[in-house]
């Protein structure tokens, strides 16, 4: 049997504000870390609904 290799997690960039679509591209562990920071108010998430309403005006 071959030994399983552990995947190394790529470091998450030091963003302060995240776009929801960018979160979808993260792997599970990165996603969990970012969402926990968002919930703890260390990071922010963009409100894309707000952006759409500004464009329509």
Residue pairs with C-beta under 8 A, 6 or more apart in sequence:
9 27
9 29
9 30
10 30
12 26
12 30
12 33
12 34
15 43
16 43
16 44
17 43
17 44
17 45
17 46
18 34
18 38
18 43
18 44
18 45
18 46
19 45
19 46
19 48
20 45
20 46
20 48
23 31
23 34
23 35
23 45
26 34
34 43
37 43
38 44
38 45
